[in-house]
């Protein structure tokens, strides 16, 4: 496969993750354009050669430029990589669509079900963009560590094997390794469910329950993730990889996780509003809890941890009552 390092790349979304991915693409040698909708922020980034709001310690490599002009950002790009929160994904694609070239391929690093439809990102993308080649990036990655050039591995999943491999090669470098996958459904279910479980893990730690409880939540959370994914047509083995178990463990155990920190604040007695205000960024697990609950109920999939987190987030159930409900469930086989 030919070297694609000279091909221009575009990243849509100048938050922490979009910025980190743009830095990695530029670090790997691609001329990279990072688009953000806030022109004032983009001007500040252009002058400082860094994103002071989200990744202040990560200087931009020379091949990385920023723009607030969406048409210019997509002009001439072979591949566009969308990195926006799940609630903004549909609107972002609708805005991007008119500027895509006939051969432009679209990838995304967005995680989570769409609340209104219960669709995953690849289903939303197909609805808006048609049969254009698409891919999802997922796995155990914190933006700050990618921006700092620390060793990282992630998954690129696409039904188009060539696209997956070329995008993985585009991202890979001395300290960044991308693996390919074809199971988009499994990769996206993992990314959607792990944030909900991470809130539960944070709640348990905030309440002082210890390592035993944390590991039990991760293990049983993985079982719930698998149950839902297989019901939706995913490959079970996908959940033992980077985008399943890897991302789940990372998000449940490290305090860089916004969802975990949010849960810890709840476990220490803060209200939902107080916990949210202390994070200063989107806590994806909050809307994800509702979406996962709705999808699991529609498909009749048993997901007790996710259901209790939903009740805490959206029905006002006290966290101690949620814990009690989980611990008082009937004894059953671990493999059910």
C-alpha positions in Angstrom: 0.0 0.0 0.0 1.4 3.4 -1.0 2.6 5.9 1.5 -0.1 8.5 2.1 1.8 10.9 4.3 1.5 13.8 1.9 -2.2 13.6 1.6 -4.1 16.3 3.4 -6.4 15.4 6.3 -9.2 17.3 8.0 -10.4 17.0 11.6 -13.8 18.5 12.4 -14.2 19.5 16.0 -11.6 21.5 18.0 -12.3 20.1 21.4 -9.7 18.1 23.4 -10.1 14.8 21.4 -10.3 16.5 18.0 -7.2 18.5 18.8 -5.3 15.5 20.0 -6.1 13.5 16.8 -5.2 16.5 14.6 -1.8 16.7 16.5 -1.3 13.0 16.0 -2.0 13.1 12.2 0.3 16.1 11.8 2.9 14.4 13.9 2.7 11.4 11.6 3.5 13.8 8.6 0.1 14.7 7.2 -0.8 18.3 6.2 -3.7 18.6 8.6 -6.5 21.1 9.0 -8.4 21.4 12.3 -11.8 23.0 12.0 -13.7 24.6 14.9 -16.9 26.6 14.9 -15.8 29.2 17.4 -13.8 31.7 15.3 -12.5 33.5 18.3 -11.1 30.3 19.8 -9.6 29.3 16.4 -7.8 32.7 16.2 -6.4 32.2 19.6 -5.2 28.7 18.7 -3.6 30.0 15.5 -1.6 32.6 17.4 -0.6 30.4 20.3 0.0 27.3 18.2 -1.8 25.2 20.8 -5.3 24.7 22.2 -5.1 26.6 25.4 -8.7 25.8 26.4 -8.5 22.0 26.1 -4.9 20.9 25.6 -2.6 23.7 26.8 0.5 21.5 27.1 0.4 20.1 23.5 2.2 22.4 21.0 1.0 22.1 17.3 3.4 20.3 14.9 4.3 22.4 11.8 1.9 20.5 9.4 -1.1 21.4 11.6 -3.2 24.5 10.7 -6.5 25.6 12.1 -9.5 27.2 10.4 -13.1 28.3 11.2 -14.0 28.0 7.5 -15.7 24.7 7.0 -15.7 24.8 3.2 -12.0 25.6 3.2 -11.3 22.8 5.7 -12.8 20.2 3.5 -11.6 21.4 0.2 -9.1 18.8 -1.2 -9.3 16.5 1.8 -9.3 12.8 1.0 -10.5 11.9 4.4 -12.4 13.9 7.0 -12.4 12.8 10.7 -15.3 14.1 12.8 -14.6 14.4 16.6 -17.6 15.9 18.2 -19.9 14.8 21.2 -22.7 12.4 20.3 -25.4 15.0 20.8 -23.8 17.2 18.1 -23.0 14.4 15.7 -26.0 14.6 13.4 -26.0 18.4 13.1 -22.2 18.3 12.4 -22.7 15.7 9.5 -25.5 17.7 8.1 -23.3 20.8 8.0 -20.3 18.9 6.6 -22.2 17.0 3.8 -22.5 19.9 1.4 -18.7 20.4 1.3 -17.7 16.8 0.9 -16.1 15.8 -2.4 -17.5 12.8 -4.3 -14.6 10.6 -3.1 -14.1 12.0 0.4 -14.3 9.3 3.0 -15.6 10.2 6.5 -14.5 8.7 9.8 -15.6 9.7 13.3 -14.3 9.5 16.9 -17.8 10.0 18.4 -19.2 7.6 21.0 -22.7 7.0 22.1 -26.3 6.3 21.0 -28.4 9.1 19.5 -31.1 9.7 22.1 -33.9 10.5 19.7 -33.5 7.4 17.5 -31.4 4.9 19.5 -29.0 4.8 16.6 -25.2 4.4 16.8 -22.9 6.8 15.0 -22.5 4.6 11.9 -26.2 4.4 11.5 -26.6 8.2 11.8 -23.8 8.6 9.3 -25.4 6.3 6.8 -28.7 8.1 7.2 -27.2 11.4 6.3 -24.3 10.6 4.0 -25.6 7.5 2.3 -23.2 4.7 1.3 -20.0 6.8 1.4 -17.1 4.8 3.0 -17.1 5.3 6.8 -15.0 4.3 9.8 -15.0 4.7 13.6 -12.0 5.4 15.8 -12.3 4.1 19.4 -10.3 2.6 22.2 -8.6 3.4 25.5 -7.3 6.9 24.8 -7.2 10.1 26.8 -6.7 13.2 24.7 -4.0 14.7 27.0 -1.8 11.6 26.7 -2.2 11.5 22.9 -1.4 15.2 22.7 1.7 14.6 24.8 2.9 11.8 22.5 2.7 9.1 25.1 2.4 5.5 23.9 -1.2 4.7 22.8 -3.2 2.0 21.0 -6.6 2.3 19.5 -9.0 0.6 17.0 -10.1 1.7 13.5 -13.2 -0.1 12.4 -14.7 -0.1 8.9 -16.5 -2.4 6.5 -14.1 -1.0 3.9 -10.9 -2.9 4.7 -8.8 -0.5 2.6 -10.1 2.6 4.4 -9.5 1.0 7.8 -5.9 0.1 7.0 -5.1 3.5 5.3 -6.6 5.4 8.3 -4.7 3.2 10.7 -1.5 3.8 8.8 -2.2 7.6 8.7 -2.4 7.7 12.5 0.3 5.3 13.4 3.8 6.5 14.5 6.5 5.7 17.0 4.2 6.2 20.0 0.8 5.5 18.4 -0.4 2.2 17.1 -3.8 1.7 15.4 -5.3 -1.7 14.8 -8.0 -2.5 12.3 -11.4 -4.1 12.8 -14.5 -4.8 10.6 -17.0 -5.0 13.5 -18.3 -1.4 13.6 -21.3 -2.4 15.7 -19.2 -4.0 18.5 -16.7 -1.1 18.6 -19.5 1.5 18.8 -21.5 -0.4 21.4 -18.4 -0.6 23.6 -17.9 3.1 23.3 -21.5 3.9 24.1 -21.9 1.7 27.2 -18.5 2.2 28.9 -19.3 5.8 29.9 -22.4 4.6 31.8 -20.4 1.9 33.7 -17.7 4.5 34.4 -20.2 6.7 36.3 -21.1 3.6 38.4 -17.5 2.9 39.1 -17.0 6.5 40.2 -20.0 6.4 42.4 -18.7 3.3 44.1 -15.3 4.8 44.7 -16.8 8.0 45.9 -18.8 6.1 48.5 -15.5 4.4 49.6 -16.5 0.8 48.5 -12.9 -0.1 47.5 -11.2 -2.2 44.8 -13.4 -5.3 45.1 -16.5 -3.3 44.1 -14.8 -1.5 41.3 -13.6 -4.7 39.7 -17.0 -6.3 40.1 -18.6 -3.3 38.4 -16.1 -3.5 35.5 -16.6 -7.3 35.1 -20.4 -7.3 35.2 -20.5 -4.1 33.2 -18.5 -5.9 30.5 -21.1 -8.7 30.6 -23.9 -6.1 30.0 -22.0 -4.5 27.2 -21.5 -7.9 25.5 -25.2 -8.8 26.0 -26.4 -5.7 24.3 -23.8 -5.8 21.5 -24.5 -9.4 20.6 -28.2 -8.6 20.5 -27.5 -5.8 18.0 -25.4 -8.2 15.8 -21.9 -7.4 17.1 -19.1 -10.1 17.3 -18.7 -11.2 21.0 -14.9 -11.2 20.7 -14.8 -7.5 19.9 -15.6 -6.7 23.5 -12.4 -8.4 24.7 -10.3 -5.9 22.7 -9.3 -2.3 22.9 -12.7 -0.8 22.1 -14.4 -3.0 24.7 -12.6 -4.2 27.7 -9.7 -1.8 27.1 -11.8 1.4 27.0 -14.0 0.2 29.8 -11.1 -0.4 32.2 -9.5 2.9 31.3 -12.6 4.9 31.8 -13.6 3.2 35.1 -10.2 3.4 36.8 -8.4 6.7 35.8 -9.3 10.1 37.1 -8.8 11.7 33.7 -12.2 10.2 32.9 -14.9 12.8 33.2 -17.5 10.2 33.7 -15.6 8.6 36.6 -15.0 12.0 38.3 -18.7 12.8 37.9 -19.7 9.6 39.5 -17.2 10.1 42.4 -18.8 13.5 43.1 -22.2 11.8 43.3 -20.9 9.1 45.5 -19.5 11.8 47.9 -23.0 13.3 48.2 -23.0 16.1 45.6 -26.1 16.7 43.6 -26.3 16.1 39.8 -26.0 19.8 39.2 -23.0 20.2 41.6 -21.2 17.2 40.1 -21.7 18.4 36.5 -20.6 21.9 37.3 -17.3 20.6 38.6 -16.3 18.9 35.4 -16.4 21.9 33.0 -16.9 19.6 29.9 -19.6 17.3 28.6 -20.2 14.2 30.7 -21.2 11.8 27.9 -22.4 9.2 30.4 -25.4 11.2 31.5 -27.3 11.2 28.1 -25.8 7.8 27.4 -27.5 6.4 30.4 -30.9 7.3 29.0 -30.0 6.1 25.5 -28.7 2.8 26.7 -31.7 2.3 29.0 -34.1 2.9 26.1 -32.3 0.6 23.7 -31.9 -2.2 26.2 -35.6 -1.9 27.2 -36.7 -2.0 23.5 -34.6 -5.1 22.9 -35.4 -6.8 26.2 -31.7 -7.0 27.2 -31.0 -7.3 30.9 -28.6 -4.5 32.0 -29.1 -4.0 35.7 -26.1 -1.7 36.3 -26.9 0.5 33.4 -30.6 0.6 34.5 -29.7 1.7 38.0 -27.4 4.4 36.7 -30.2 5.6 34.5 -32.5 5.8 37.5 -30.0 7.8 39.4 -29.3 10.2 36.5 -32.8 10.7 35.2 -35.4 9.5 37.9 -33.7 11.0 41.0 -33.1 7.6 42.7 -30.6 8.0 45.6 -27.3 6.3 44.9 -27.5 4.2 48.1 -30.9 2.8 47.0 -29.4 2.0 43.6 -26.5 0.1 45.2 -29.0 -1.8 47.4 -31.1 -2.7 44.4 -28.1 -4.2 42.7 -26.8 -6.1 45.7 -30.2 -7.6 46.5 -30.8 -9.2 43.0 -31.5 -12.9 42.9 -28.6 -15.3 42.7 -28.0 -16.4 39.1 -25.3 -18.1 36.9 -22.4 -15.8 36.1 -22.6 -16.9 32.4 -26.3 -15.9 31.9 
